[in-house]
């Protein structure tokens, strides 16, 4: 009879450990998700701040785009044209930089077309 009680007790312990493991597996993803959400790494618009900064170059002007104070785009020349040329004015660099900044904020492809460049630079 001792063997039968041992088997019954062993089976009962395995069931208890199995339930605890199941609860642990169910709660573990919830714990990781909670940590991820509350640690500020989600990249929500309130938490990740994008910014545009114009920069003076040796030939003219350019711009930097940063997210949370880390530069992700450094553009010292006019993009999408055949020649390597700096922006003629700070206003022109800022206008094109704002186009790219809006695309970054909207999670779009942030490349600019030649038409966008010529239209924006024709305003100056």
C-alpha angles and dihedrals in degrees: 000000000000090000092053092051090049091052092047092048092046091051091049092051091049090052091051092048090046092053091048090050091049092052089047092052091048095048097042096074090046090053092050092047091050092050091048093050097046098040091070097242096118094095095230115172091250093053102038111059118200119201140182122215126181116220131200114234131188091260101036133294140336138166143235126210117202137185116206089350093304114119110235098167125036109182113177094164138044108275126221097028129107098240129062103242135149121234110274094225141016090245092056092049090048093049094052091040090055090054090054092042092054090050091051091049091050092048091241130140099283099207115118124221128230089247092055090050096048092045093049095043092046087066090066 
